[in-house]
Amino acid sequence: MKVLSIKGLEAWYGRTKVLHGLDVHLDEGGFTAVLGANGAGKTTLLRAISGLVTVKGDIEFAGKSLVGVAPEDIVRRGIAHVPVGRGTFLALTVEENLRAGAYLLRNKADIAAAIERAYSYFPRLRERRMQQAGTLSGGEQQMLAISRGIVSRPRLLLLDEPSVGLAPLIVEEIFEIMKQIRTVDGVSILVVEQNATLALKVADHAFVMETGRLVLSGTAAEIANDDGIRRSYLGY
């Protein structure tokens, strides 16, 4: 079953066209990586799904079109977006950030359970629950950003460059936890990632973008094992 179907997607920043007729489909409960060089349009794809740029074409989530839907309503439909740079509220504590992420949950017990679930994935955040987010390490801030996304109980989690600026061991830890979130909670994950080697190890499927166009798609194993693809498009 497809949780997300994108057909003929074009996107603009002002008069500048960035995406050129993308066709992308994501499986329910899958882990999909978006790969490509800087400027390929990967971040714009996530922003298009979240309703943050002007688009043409169709983006269908859970059987309903997202085109023309306000960003806050897209969140209510079950899509959480963790942008590059993390986007946490630095002056708020860890727990205040998580409560802000859980604003769609009206029941206090549901909010408490969602926050506890986030702490179960990232125990370090529990230890720092009363600490200001701005005083956390880069890895801890990324953990908090992901946790803020999952406390809304999304059906689809969009992650933009979660490895930026982090030590390799921290990156591997975060990706392993994302695999757990997908497996245990059934959350579909779409991740934009420069670390193609790691992304292809944890993802089920992947697609490669170049200058706003989709140039390759397939299973992560197929792309990882094709020397020509790796040299031509992934740079390793």
C-alpha positions in Angstrom: 0.0 0.0 0.0 1.3 3.5 -0.9 1.2 6.1 1.9 2.4 8.9 -0.4 2.0 9.2 -4.2 3.5 12.2 -6.1 2.8 12.7 -9.8 4.2 15.3 -12.1 5.4 17.5 -9.2 6.8 20.9 -10.1 7.9 23.5 -7.5 9.0 27.1 -7.5 10.7 29.6 -5.3 9.3 32.8 -6.8 9.9 32.6 -10.5 12.7 30.0 -10.1 11.5 26.5 -11.0 13.3 23.9 -8.8 11.4 20.6 -9.3 10.6 19.3 -12.8 7.9 16.7 -13.0 8.8 14.3 -10.2 6.9 11.0 -9.8 7.6 9.4 -6.4 5.8 6.7 -4.4 6.4 5.7 -0.8 5.2 2.4 0.7 3.3 2.4 3.9 5.7 1.6 6.8 8.7 2.0 4.6 12.1 3.7 5.1 13.0 5.7 1.9 16.1 7.7 1.3 16.4 10.7 -1.0 20.0 11.1 -2.3 21.8 13.5 -4.6 24.2 16.4 -4.6 23.6 19.8 -3.1 21.1 21.7 -5.2 19.4 18.6 -6.5 16.1 19.7 -5.1 15.9 17.2 -2.2 15.0 19.8 0.5 12.5 21.4 -1.9 10.7 18.0 -2.3 10.2 17.8 1.5 9.0 21.4 1.6 6.6 20.7 -1.2 5.1 17.8 0.7 4.7 20.0 3.7 3.0 22.8 1.8 5.8 25.3 2.1 6.4 26.1 -1.6 4.4 26.8 -4.7 3.6 23.5 -6.5 1.9 22.1 -9.6 1.0 18.4 -10.0 -0.4 16.2 -7.3 0.8 15.0 -3.9 -1.5 12.4 -2.5 -1.2 11.3 1.2 -3.4 8.5 2.5 -5.6 8.8 -0.5 -6.2 12.6 -0.3 -4.5 15.4 -2.2 -2.3 17.8 -0.2 -2.1 20.4 -3.0 -3.5 23.7 -1.6 -3.8 22.4 1.9 -2.3 24.7 4.6 0.9 23.5 6.3 -0.8 23.3 9.7 -3.5 21.1 8.3 -0.9 18.8 6.6 0.5 18.3 10.1 -2.9 17.4 11.4 -3.3 14.8 8.6 -0.3 13.0 10.0 2.9 14.3 8.4 5.8 15.6 10.7 8.7 17.5 9.1 12.1 17.8 10.9 13.9 20.5 8.9 17.6 20.8 8.3 19.1 22.7 11.2 16.8 21.0 13.7 14.4 23.9 14.3 14.1 23.4 18.1 13.1 26.3 20.4 16.5 26.9 22.0 15.2 29.0 24.9 12.7 26.3 26.0 13.6 23.2 28.0 13.7 19.7 26.4 10.3 18.9 27.9 8.8 22.2 26.8 9.9 21.5 23.3 8.3 18.1 23.4 5.0 19.5 24.7 5.0 22.0 21.9 5.4 19.2 19.4 2.5 17.4 21.0 0.1 20.3 20.6 -2.3 18.2 18.4 -2.9 15.8 21.3 -5.7 17.1 23.5 -5.7 14.5 26.2 -3.1 15.0 29.0 -2.6 11.3 29.3 -1.9 11.0 25.5 0.6 13.9 25.7 2.4 12.2 28.7 2.4 8.9 26.9 3.8 10.4 23.7 6.6 12.2 25.6 7.4 9.1 27.5 7.6 7.2 24.2 10.2 9.8 22.9 12.2 9.4 26.1 12.2 5.6 25.6 13.9 6.1 22.3 16.3 8.8 23.4 17.1 8.2 27.2 19.6 11.1 27.1 16.7 13.5 26.7 15.0 12.2 29.8 18.2 13.0 31.7 18.1 16.6 30.3 14.4 17.1 30.4 14.7 20.4 32.4 17.7 21.7 30.4 17.4 24.4 27.8 17.6 23.1 24.3 20.2 25.6 23.4 22.6 24.1 25.8 22.4 20.6 24.4 25.1 19.1 22.2 24.5 18.9 18.4 23.6 15.3 18.6 21.2 15.8 21.5 19.5 18.7 19.6 19.0 16.4 16.7 17.5 13.8 19.0 15.2 16.4 20.4 14.2 17.6 16.9 13.2 14.0 15.9 11.4 13.5 19.2 9.4 16.7 18.6 8.3 15.2 15.3 7.3 11.8 16.7 5.3 13.1 19.7 2.7 14.3 17.3 2.2 10.6 16.4 2.7 11.0 12.7 2.0 8.5 10.0 4.8 9.9 7.8 8.1 11.5 9.2 10.1 13.7 6.9 13.7 14.2 7.9 16.0 16.7 6.2 19.8 16.0 6.6 19.7 14.6 10.2 23.5 13.9 10.0 24.6 17.5 9.4 27.4 18.5 11.8 27.3 15.4 13.8 30.0 12.8 14.7 29.8 9.5 12.8 29.0 7.5 15.9 26.1 9.8 16.9 24.8 9.6 13.3 24.8 5.8 13.4 23.0 5.8 16.7 20.3 8.2 15.4 19.7 6.2 12.3 19.4 3.0 14.3 16.8 4.6 16.5 14.9 5.8 13.4 14.8 2.2 12.2 13.2 1.3 15.6 10.7 4.1 15.3 9.7 2.7 11.8 9.5 -0.9 13.0 7.9 -0.4 16.4 5.5 2.5 15.7 4.9 1.8 12.1 5.9 5.3 11.0 6.8 5.7 7.3 10.1 7.6 7.0 11.4 9.8 4.1 14.9 11.0 4.8 17.0 13.4 2.8 20.6 12.5 3.5 24.1 13.4 2.2 25.7 10.4 3.9 24.6 8.0 1.1 26.6 5.0 2.5 24.7 5.1 5.8 21.4 5.9 4.3 21.5 3.0 1.9 22.4 0.7 4.8 19.2 1.5 6.8 16.7 2.3 4.1 14.5 -0.1 2.2 14.2 2.0 -1.0 16.0 5.0 -2.3 15.8 7.4 -5.2 18.4 9.8 -6.6 17.7 13.4 -7.7 19.7 15.6 -10.0 18.9 19.2 -10.8 15.2 18.8 -9.7 14.6 15.6 -11.6 14.4 12.0 -10.5 17.2 10.1 -12.2 17.1 6.7 -10.4 15.0 4.7 -8.1 15.0 1.2 -6.7 15.8 -0.8 -3.6 18.5 0.5 -1.4 20.5 -2.7 -2.0 20.3 -2.3 -5.8 21.6 1.3 -5.7 24.3 0.5 -3.1 25.6 -2.4 -5.1 25.8 -0.6 -8.5 29.3 0.8 -8.9 28.3 3.0 -11.8 25.4 4.6 -10.0 27.6 5.3 -6.9 30.4 6.9 -8.9 28.1 8.9 -11.2 25.5 10.2 -8.8 26.6 9.6 -5.2 30.3 10.5 -5.4 31.9 7.4 -3.7 
